[in-house]
Each structure stands twice: as structure tokens, then as C-alpha cells.
């Protein structure tokens, strides 16, 4: 599925075109993967609508790809033909800068993104750097593993950056692919912490309750207790302001979004220092995902039995999956079967 130009995705839009292209060949240090499943991420909407750095066009999107290695390039030692691997948003980094050497290759100035700077997993075949092709634990099906590579890994990074301890309260704004995996992970890591979910639809709130949320409400609802940290997974500005109001002194808001949409940017004009930022509250952004996040979360999810709720689509239905994602028709994660 090719993205050939960027622009606003309308209700009946088809931004991706089904096309036949030649299978890629793995270069030195690369592996060729026969893709079996690829998650659909909100970042694809950001890419299509021009909120990310400009993609290389035409490009094959997709950065939650799972498949089997069918060919290795020269010098590959980490993988062999037949290995099941996954590819995440991080396609490559320089490996030499202070960020890479400090396990923060997501901040590398030479960071390249899968499905934006290189062809991704909305296809039958793709290539990946061997260092950024991650072994998939055997307990997961391909469709279960795909969302773990981004929605799960970026949620895990957000949870680490939130810095809470067991027993402290955590809020989640938005409850899509990443949000529901954060809730499952937080309940495993912090069993004595209450998790409070703010979601715009009754079905999302019901879904969160079923997964163990202590309380659910709409964006503007006030929870029964103040929160030590909030993770925002929405594309909007409104939840940011309401989350700040609900933080305890010294609390931290972690914004897990590659970009915010302009539709409600006027809310920023209503930022009030005494009610939103006073008492040493913090705002922390999340940038991309590091290779450490992906490898650690895959192992954590396997040991804890953390499985995403998935809704499957055929590859040729990628446009429909993206439109439903934009419309907020979400319960868990959307996955393309190839």
C-alpha cells in the first residue's frame, strides 16, 4: 500500500494505493522479511496528513511489522532464515552519538523511521537493519505481537518516564491501542496503584473498566482523587489542560503523541499558571521509541502475559482501518493481515 502524497484524510478518502512493486533486496547488515501482520498506528495518520517530518515519497507505511526472515544480507550475524522478528518505528540510528550510547537512540540526530524514511510493513516484504529486527516471543501470535512493537513499547516508555511508584495514582487520557496496553502493563508493574481513565466515548470507558481501571470518566470529569502522573495518548490539546488540573503537587504529565492536531489549539490560550502548572507540576514529551524500549517490553509482555485486544483487516483494507482510526472507532489495536 503506497503513500504517494500527503494531505487531509477525508471521510471517503483513500490515501494509500494498492500496487505491485518489486521485492526489496537486503543490503549489508540487513534482513529481508516476509511480513505476516502489521499494526495500524495513529502516527500513520500524522504522516499522511503532514504532521510528521515529511516522508520520503512514494513510501510504504507501517512500523509495527511482524514476519519471518527469508534472506540475510552480507555480514548479518544476529538473525538467520526462518527467524520470526518484528520491526518498530525506529528503523536505524547512528549508534555512536551520546544518545545512542546512553540507550536513547530514539533521540539520535540521525534517527530514521520505518514507514516514513524507509519502506515499512504495509506490504508482503520489507527489509530491516539486523540490529533493529527484534525477536518475537513464541507466546504471541503475529497479530498480537504487532501492536506491542509501537503501541506497547511507546506506552512502556511513557510509563517509565512517568516515574511513579507502586501505590501512586496514574491517569490515562485517551484509550486506544497504546492506552489499553499501558493500563495492562501498569496493573502488572504497580498492582497497588489506582488507574483512572479519561475517554470521550462510553464504549472506551466501558472497555477500560473491563480491563481493571479504578475509575473512568470524560475528559472534563474530575476523578475522585488527585493523580501523581497522567499519560496523554490523544492527538488533541484539550486533554492536556484538564490533565494538568488533576495532578497532585509535583505531579508529571507525559505527552505520548508525535504531534498534536490544530483542531483545538485555542485551548493553549487558556493555559492558566496557578491551576495548571503551579506547585512544581511537570510536562514531559515522548519522542519516538528506543530499541531498548522495544526489546524490554517484548520480554516484559511475554513474562506478564500482556496481550493486546486486536481487530484484524486485510492489507487492501488499510484505508478503511485508517478512516476508522481517525473517526475514533477504536477498541484495542488495529492490525493488517498480509
VENLIN-V796632 format. One record per helix or strand. SS is the DSSP state (h for helix, s for strand). FROM is the first residue (numbers start at 0). TO is the last residue. If there is no record, write none. Layout:
BEGIN
ss=SS from=FROM to=TO
ss=SS from=FROM to=TO
END
This chain:
BEGIN
ss=s from=1 to=2
ss=s from=15 to=16
ss=s from=29 to=39
ss=h from=41 to=47
ss=s from=58 to=59
ss=s from=64 to=71
ss=s from=83 to=86
ss=s from=89 to=91
ss=h from=97 to=100
ss=h from=104 to=106
ss=s from=111 to=113
ss=s from=117 to=117
ss=s from=124 to=128
ss=h from=129 to=131
ss=s from=132 to=134
ss=h from=141 to=161
ss=s from=169 to=172
ss=h from=176 to=188
ss=s from=194 to=197
ss=h from=201 to=209
ss=s from=214 to=216
ss=s from=226 to=231
ss=h from=237 to=244
ss=s from=246 to=254
ss=h from=261 to=269
ss=h from=272 to=276
ss=s from=281 to=284
ss=h from=290 to=303
ss=s from=309 to=313
ss=h from=314 to=325
ss=s from=332 to=336
END
